[in-house]
Amino acid sequence: MSPSLLRVLSTICFVMGFVSILASIAIWAMSKDPDLAHGERFGIFVGLWAPTFFILSDRFDRYAARPVLS
């Protein structure tokens, strides 16, 4: 892959990490009384995606920065 594409993917993953955190908070805040525990568990599940997105962002950035071998 080209370095420019890898940088775009890195940026997308970085933004998605923060979106995951915000979505987790929103899911938790919008959970209702009939099944409050389900909303809390789903919010935690979505929040756990954030580290994965941040790690992928770092990896894509590292691959984009390494020299291209001919």
Phi and psi restraints in degrees (range 20) as a CNS / XPLOR table:
assign (resid 1 and name C) (resid 2 and name N)
       (resid 2 and name CA) (resid 2 and name C) 1.0 -77.7 20.0 2
assign (resid 2 and name N) (resid 2 and name CA)
       (resid 2 and name C) (resid 3 and name N) 1.0 151.2 20.0 2
assign (resid 2 and name C) (resid 3 and name N)
       (resid 3 and name CA) (resid 3 and name C) 1.0 -59.3 20.0 2
assign (resid 3 and name N) (resid 3 and name CA)
       (resid 3 and name C) (resid 4 and name N) 1.0 -34.2 20.0 2
assign (resid 3 and name C) (resid 4 and name N)
       (resid 4 and name CA) (resid 4 and name C) 1.0 -66.3 20.0 2
assign (resid 4 and name N) (resid 4 and name CA)
       (resid 4 and name C) (resid 5 and name N) 1.0 -40.3 20.0 2
assign (resid 4 and name C) (resid 5 and name N)
       (resid 5 and name CA) (resid 5 and name C) 1.0 -65.9 20.0 2
assign (resid 5 and name N) (resid 5 and name CA)
       (resid 5 and name C) (resid 6 and name N) 1.0 -39.3 20.0 2
assign (resid 5 and name C) (resid 6 and name N)
       (resid 6 and name CA) (resid 6 and name C) 1.0 -64.7 20.0 2
assign (resid 6 and name N) (resid 6 and name CA)
       (resid 6 and name C) (resid 7 and name N) 1.0 -36.6 20.0 2
assign (resid 6 and name C) (resid 7 and name N)
       (resid 7 and name CA) (resid 7 and name C) 1.0 -68.3 20.0 2
assign (resid 7 and name N) (resid 7 and name CA)
       (resid 7 and name C) (resid 8 and name N) 1.0 -37.2 20.0 2
assign (resid 7 and name C) (resid 8 and name N)
       (resid 8 and name CA) (resid 8 and name C) 1.0 -64.5 20.0 2
assign (resid 8 and name N) (resid 8 and name CA)
       (resid 8 and name C) (resid 9 and name N) 1.0 -45.3 20.0 2
assign (resid 8 and name C) (resid 9 and name N)
       (resid 9 and name CA) (resid 9 and name C) 1.0 -62.1 20.0 2
assign (resid 9 and name N) (resid 9 and name CA)
       (resid 9 and name C) (resid 10 and name N) 1.0 -37.9 20.0 2
assign (resid 9 and name C) (resid 10 and name N)
       (resid 10 and name CA) (resid 10 and name C) 1.0 -62.1 20.0 2
assign (resid 10 and name N) (resid 10 and name CA)
       (resid 10 and name C) (resid 11 and name N) 1.0 -44.4 20.0 2
assign (resid 10 and name C) (resid 11 and name N)
       (resid 11 and name CA) (resid 11 and name C) 1.0 -65.0 20.0 2
assign (resid 11 and name N) (resid 11 and name CA)
       (resid 11 and name C) (resid 12 and name N) 1.0 -42.6 20.0 2
assign (resid 11 and name C) (resid 12 and name N)
       (resid 12 and name CA) (resid 12 and name C) 1.0 -61.4 20.0 2
assign (resid 12 and name N) (resid 12 and name CA)
       (resid 12 and name C) (resid 13 and name N) 1.0 -45.8 20.0 2
assign (resid 12 and name C) (resid 13 and name N)
       (resid 13 and name CA) (resid 13 and name C) 1.0 -63.9 20.0 2
assign (resid 13 and name N) (resid 13 and name CA)
       (resid 13 and name C) (resid 14 and name N) 1.0 -38.2 20.0 2
assign (resid 13 and name C) (resid 14 and name N)
       (resid 14 and name CA) (resid 14 and name C) 1.0 -62.8 20.0 2
assign (resid 14 and name N) (resid 14 and name CA)
       (resid 14 and name C) (resid 15 and name N) 1.0 -46.3 20.0 2
assign (resid 14 and name C) (resid 15 and name N)
       (resid 15 and name CA) (resid 15 and name C) 1.0 -64.9 20.0 2
assign (resid 15 and name N) (resid 15 and name CA)
       (resid 15 and name C) (resid 16 and name N) 1.0 -41.4 20.0 2
assign (resid 15 and name C) (resid 16 and name N)
       (resid 16 and name CA) (resid 16 and name C) 1.0 -63.4 20.0 2
assign (resid 16 and name N) (resid 16 and name CA)
       (resid 16 and name C) (resid 17 and name N) 1.0 -29.6 20.0 2
assign (resid 16 and name C) (resid 17 and name N)
       (resid 17 and name CA) (resid 17 and name C) 1.0 -61.0 20.0 2
assign (resid 17 and name N) (resid 17 and name CA)
       (resid 17 and name C) (resid 18 and name N) 1.0 -46.2 20.0 2
assign (resid 17 and name C) (resid 18 and name N)
       (resid 18 and name CA) (resid 18 and name C) 1.0 -70.1 20.0 2
assign (resid 18 and name N) (resid 18 and name CA)
       (resid 18 and name C) (resid 19 and name N) 1.0 -35.6 20.0 2
assign (resid 18 and name C) (resid 19 and name N)
       (resid 19 and name CA) (resid 19 and name C) 1.0 -62.8 20.0 2
assign (resid 19 and name N) (resid 19 and name CA)
       (resid 19 and name C) (resid 20 and name N) 1.0 -39.2 20.0 2
assign (resid 19 and name C) (resid 20 and name N)
       (resid 20 and name CA) (resid 20 and name C) 1.0 -61.4 20.0 2
assign (resid 20 and name N) (resid 20 and name CA)
       (resid 20 and name C) (resid 21 and name N) 1.0 -42.2 20.0 2
assign (resid 20 and name C) (resid 21 and name N)
       (resid 21 and name CA) (resid 21 and name C) 1.0 -64.2 20.0 2
assign (resid 21 and name N) (resid 21 and name CA)
       (resid 21 and name C) (resid 22 and name N) 1.0 -46.0 20.0 2
assign (resid 21 and name C) (resid 22 and name N)
       (resid 22 and name CA) (resid 22 and name C) 1.0 -65.4 20.0 2
assign (resid 22 and name N) (resid 22 and name CA)
       (resid 22 and name C) (resid 23 and name N) 1.0 -38.7 20.0 2
assign (resid 22 and name C) (resid 23 and name N)
       (resid 23 and name CA) (resid 23 and name C) 1.0 -65.3 20.0 2
assign (resid 23 and name N) (resid 23 and name CA)
       (resid 23 and name C) (resid 24 and name N) 1.0 -38.1 20.0 2
assign (resid 23 and name C) (resid 24 and name N)
       (resid 24 and name CA) (resid 24 and name C) 1.0 -61.1 20.0 2
assign (resid 24 and name N) (resid 24 and name CA)
       (resid 24 and name C) (resid 25 and name N) 1.0 -44.7 20.0 2
assign (resid 24 and name C) (resid 25 and name N)
       (resid 25 and name CA) (resid 25 and name C) 1.0 -65.0 20.0 2
assign (resid 25 and name N) (resid 25 and name CA)
       (resid 25 and name C) (resid 26 and name N) 1.0 -41.6 20.0 2
assign (resid 25 and name C) (resid 26 and name N)
       (resid 26 and name CA) (resid 26 and name C) 1.0 -65.0 20.0 2
assign (resid 26 and name N) (resid 26 and name CA)
       (resid 26 and name C) (resid 27 and name N) 1.0 -42.2 20.0 2
assign (resid 26 and name C) (resid 27 and name N)
       (resid 27 and name CA) (resid 27 and name C) 1.0 -63.0 20.0 2
assign (resid 27 and name N) (resid 27 and name CA)
       (resid 27 and name C) (resid 28 and name N) 1.0 -43.2 20.0 2
assign (resid 27 and name C) (resid 28 and name N)
       (resid 28 and name CA) (resid 28 and name C) 1.0 -63.6 20.0 2
assign (resid 28 and name N) (resid 28 and name CA)
       (resid 28 and name C) (resid 29 and name N) 1.0 -42.4 20.0 2
assign (resid 28 and name C) (resid 29 and name N)
       (resid 29 and name CA) (resid 29 and name C) 1.0 -70.1 20.0 2
assign (resid 29 and name N) (resid 29 and name CA)
       (resid 29 and name C) (resid 30 and name N) 1.0 -29.3 20.0 2
assign (resid 29 and name C) (resid 30 and name N)
       (resid 30 and name CA) (resid 30 and name C) 1.0 -91.6 20.0 2
assign (resid 30 and name N) (resid 30 and name CA)
       (resid 30 and name C) (resid 31 and name N) 1.0 0.2 20.0 2
assign (resid 30 and name C) (resid 31 and name N)
       (resid 31 and name CA) (resid 31 and name C) 1.0 -67.1 20.0 2
assign (resid 31 and name N) (resid 31 and name CA)
       (resid 31 and name C) (resid 32 and name N) 1.0 139.0 20.0 2
assign (resid 31 and name C) (resid 32 and name N)
       (resid 32 and name CA) (resid 32 and name C) 1.0 -105.3 20.0 2
assign (resid 32 and name N) (resid 32 and name CA)
       (resid 32 and name C) (resid 33 and name N) 1.0 169.7 20.0 2
assign (resid 32 and name C) (resid 33 and name N)
       (resid 33 and name CA) (resid 33 and name C) 1.0 -60.8 20.0 2
assign (resid 33 and name N) (resid 33 and name CA)
       (resid 33 and name C) (resid 34 and name N) 1.0 -40.6 20.0 2
assign (resid 33 and name C) (resid 34 and name N)
       (resid 34 and name CA) (resid 34 and name C) 1.0 -56.5 20.0 2
assign (resid 34 and name N) (resid 34 and name CA)
       (resid 34 and name C) (resid 35 and name N) 1.0 -39.4 20.0 2
assign (resid 34 and name C) (resid 35 and name N)
       (resid 35 and name CA) (resid 35 and name C) 1.0 -139.6 20.0 2
assign (resid 35 and name N) (resid 35 and name CA)
       (resid 35 and name C) (resid 36 and name N) 1.0 64.9 20.0 2
assign (resid 35 and name C) (resid 36 and name N)
       (resid 36 and name CA) (resid 36 and name C) 1.0 -62.3 20.0 2
assign (resid 36 and name N) (resid 36 and name CA)
       (resid 36 and name C) (resid 37 and name N) 1.0 -38.4 20.0 2
assign (resid 36 and name C) (resid 37 and name N)
       (resid 37 and name CA) (resid 37 and name C) 1.0 -64.4 20.0 2
assign (resid 37 and name N) (resid 37 and name CA)
       (resid 37 and name C) (resid 38 and name N) 1.0 -36.2 20.0 2
assign (resid 37 and name C) (resid 38 and name N)
       (resid 38 and name CA) (resid 38 and name C) 1.0 -63.3 20.0 2
assign (resid 38 and name N) (resid 38 and name CA)
       (resid 38 and name C) (resid 39 and name N) 1.0 -43.4 20.0 2
assign (resid 38 and name C) (resid 39 and name N)
       (resid 39 and name CA) (resid 39 and name C) 1.0 -62.8 20.0 2
assign (resid 39 and name N) (resid 39 and name CA)
       (resid 39 and name C) (resid 40 and name N) 1.0 -39.7 20.0 2
assign (resid 39 and name C) (resid 40 and name N)
       (resid 40 and name CA) (resid 40 and name C) 1.0 -66.2 20.0 2
assign (resid 40 and name N) (resid 40 and name CA)
       (resid 40 and name C) (resid 41 and name N) 1.0 -43.9 20.0 2
assign (resid 40 and name C) (resid 41 and name N)
       (resid 41 and name CA) (resid 41 and name C) 1.0 -65.6 20.0 2
assign (resid 41 and name N) (resid 41 and name CA)
       (resid 41 and name C) (resid 42 and name N) 1.0 -40.6 20.0 2
assign (resid 41 and name C) (resid 42 and name N)
       (resid 42 and name CA) (resid 42 and name C) 1.0 -66.7 20.0 2
assign (resid 42 and name N) (resid 42 and name CA)
       (resid 42 and name C) (resid 43 and name N) 1.0 -37.5 20.0 2
assign (resid 42 and name C) (resid 43 and name N)
       (resid 43 and name CA) (resid 43 and name C) 1.0 -62.3 20.0 2
assign (resid 43 and name N) (resid 43 and name CA)
       (resid 43 and name C) (resid 44 and name N) 1.0 -41.0 20.0 2
assign (resid 43 and name C) (resid 44 and name N)
       (resid 44 and name CA) (resid 44 and name C) 1.0 -65.4 20.0 2
assign (resid 44 and name N) (resid 44 and name CA)
       (resid 44 and name C) (resid 45 and name N) 1.0 -41.9 20.0 2
assign (resid 44 and name C) (resid 45 and name N)
       (resid 45 and name CA) (resid 45 and name C) 1.0 -59.3 20.0 2
assign (resid 45 and name N) (resid 45 and name CA)
       (resid 45 and name C) (resid 46 and name N) 1.0 -46.0 20.0 2
assign (resid 45 and name C) (resid 46 and name N)
       (resid 46 and name CA) (resid 46 and name C) 1.0 -67.7 20.0 2
assign (resid 46 and name N) (resid 46 and name CA)
       (resid 46 and name C) (resid 47 and name N) 1.0 -36.5 20.0 2
assign (resid 46 and name C) (resid 47 and name N)
       (resid 47 and name CA) (resid 47 and name C) 1.0 -65.0 20.0 2
assign (resid 47 and name N) (resid 47 and name CA)
       (resid 47 and name C) (resid 48 and name N) 1.0 -26.2 20.0 2
assign (resid 47 and name C) (resid 48 and name N)
       (resid 48 and name CA) (resid 48 and name C) 1.0 -74.2 20.0 2
assign (resid 48 and name N) (resid 48 and name CA)
       (resid 48 and name C) (resid 49 and name N) 1.0 -10.9 20.0 2
assign (resid 48 and name C) (resid 49 and name N)
       (resid 49 and name CA) (resid 49 and name C) 1.0 -73.3 20.0 2
assign (resid 49 and name N) (resid 49 and name CA)
       (resid 49 and name C) (resid 50 and name N) 1.0 -26.4 20.0 2
assign (resid 49 and name C) (resid 50 and name N)
       (resid 50 and name CA) (resid 50 and name C) 1.0 -55.7 20.0 2
assign (resid 50 and name N) (resid 50 and name CA)
       (resid 50 and name C) (resid 51 and name N) 1.0 -48.9 20.0 2
assign (resid 50 and name C) (resid 51 and name N)
       (resid 51 and name CA) (resid 51 and name C) 1.0 -60.6 20.0 2
assign (resid 51 and name N) (resid 51 and name CA)
       (resid 51 and name C) (resid 52 and name N) 1.0 -35.2 20.0 2
assign (resid 51 and name C) (resid 52 and name N)
       (resid 52 and name CA) (resid 52 and name C) 1.0 -63.8 20.0 2
assign (resid 52 and name N) (resid 52 and name CA)
       (resid 52 and name C) (resid 53 and name N) 1.0 -44.8 20.0 2
assign (resid 52 and name C) (resid 53 and name N)
       (resid 53 and name CA) (resid 53 and name C) 1.0 -63.3 20.0 2
assign (resid 53 and name N) (resid 53 and name CA)
       (resid 53 and name C) (resid 54 and name N) 1.0 -40.8 20.0 2
assign (resid 53 and name C) (resid 54 and name N)
       (resid 54 and name CA) (resid 54 and name C) 1.0 -66.7 20.0 2
assign (resid 54 and name N) (resid 54 and name CA)
       (resid 54 and name C) (resid 55 and name N) 1.0 -38.6 20.0 2
assign (resid 54 and name C) (resid 55 and name N)
       (resid 55 and name CA) (resid 55 and name C) 1.0 -65.9 20.0 2
assign (resid 55 and name N) (resid 55 and name CA)
       (resid 55 and name C) (resid 56 and name N) 1.0 -44.1 20.0 2
assign (resid 55 and name C) (resid 56 and name N)
       (resid 56 and name CA) (resid 56 and name C) 1.0 -61.9 20.0 2
assign (resid 56 and name N) (resid 56 and name CA)
       (resid 56 and name C) (resid 57 and name N) 1.0 -39.8 20.0 2
assign (resid 56 and name C) (resid 57 and name N)
       (resid 57 and name CA) (resid 57 and name C) 1.0 -59.9 20.0 2
assign (resid 57 and name N) (resid 57 and name CA)
       (resid 57 and name C) (resid 58 and name N) 1.0 -44.6 20.0 2
assign (resid 57 and name C) (resid 58 and name N)
       (resid 58 and name CA) (resid 58 and name C) 1.0 -63.6 20.0 2
assign (resid 58 and name N) (resid 58 and name CA)
       (resid 58 and name C) (resid 59 and name N) 1.0 -43.2 20.0 2
assign (resid 58 and name C) (resid 59 and name N)
       (resid 59 and name CA) (resid 59 and name C) 1.0 -63.8 20.0 2
assign (resid 59 and name N) (resid 59 and name CA)
       (resid 59 and name C) (resid 60 and name N) 1.0 -45.5 20.0 2
assign (resid 59 and name C) (resid 60 and name N)
       (resid 60 and name CA) (resid 60 and name C) 1.0 -61.3 20.0 2
assign (resid 60 and name N) (resid 60 and name CA)
       (resid 60 and name C) (resid 61 and name N) 1.0 -39.9 20.0 2
assign (resid 60 and name C) (resid 61 and name N)
       (resid 61 and name CA) (resid 61 and name C) 1.0 -65.3 20.0 2
assign (resid 61 and name N) (resid 61 and name CA)
       (resid 61 and name C) (resid 62 and name N) 1.0 -40.1 20.0 2
assign (resid 61 and name C) (resid 62 and name N)
       (resid 62 and name CA) (resid 62 and name C) 1.0 -65.7 20.0 2
assign (resid 62 and name N) (resid 62 and name CA)
       (resid 62 and name C) (resid 63 and name N) 1.0 -41.8 20.0 2
assign (resid 62 and name C) (resid 63 and name N)
       (resid 63 and name CA) (resid 63 and name C) 1.0 -65.9 20.0 2
assign (resid 63 and name N) (resid 63 and name CA)
       (resid 63 and name C) (resid 64 and name N) 1.0 -33.8 20.0 2
assign (resid 63 and name C) (resid 64 and name N)
       (resid 64 and name CA) (resid 64 and name C) 1.0 -70.3 20.0 2
assign (resid 64 and name N) (resid 64 and name CA)
       (resid 64 and name C) (resid 65 and name N) 1.0 -29.2 20.0 2
assign (resid 64 and name C) (resid 65 and name N)
       (resid 65 and name CA) (resid 65 and name C) 1.0 -85.5 20.0 2
assign (resid 65 and name N) (resid 65 and name CA)
       (resid 65 and name C) (resid 66 and name N) 1.0 -18.0 20.0 2
assign (resid 65 and name C) (resid 66 and name N)
       (resid 66 and name CA) (resid 66 and name C) 1.0 -75.5 20.0 2
assign (resid 66 and name N) (resid 66 and name CA)
       (resid 66 and name C) (resid 67 and name N) 1.0 151.1 20.0 2
assign (resid 66 and name C) (resid 67 and name N)
       (resid 67 and name CA) (resid 67 and name C) 1.0 -66.7 20.0 2
assign (resid 67 and name N) (resid 67 and name CA)
       (resid 67 and name C) (resid 68 and name N) 1.0 144.6 20.0 2
assign (resid 67 and name C) (resid 68 and name N)
       (resid 68 and name CA) (resid 68 and name C) 1.0 -84.7 20.0 2
assign (resid 68 and name N) (resid 68 and name CA)
       (resid 68 and name C) (resid 69 and name N) 1.0 126.5 20.0 2
assign (resid 68 and name C) (resid 69 and name N)
       (resid 69 and name CA) (resid 69 and name C) 1.0 -90.8 20.0 2
assign (resid 69 and name N) (resid 69 and name CA)
       (resid 69 and name C) (resid 70 and name N) 1.0 134.0 20.0 2
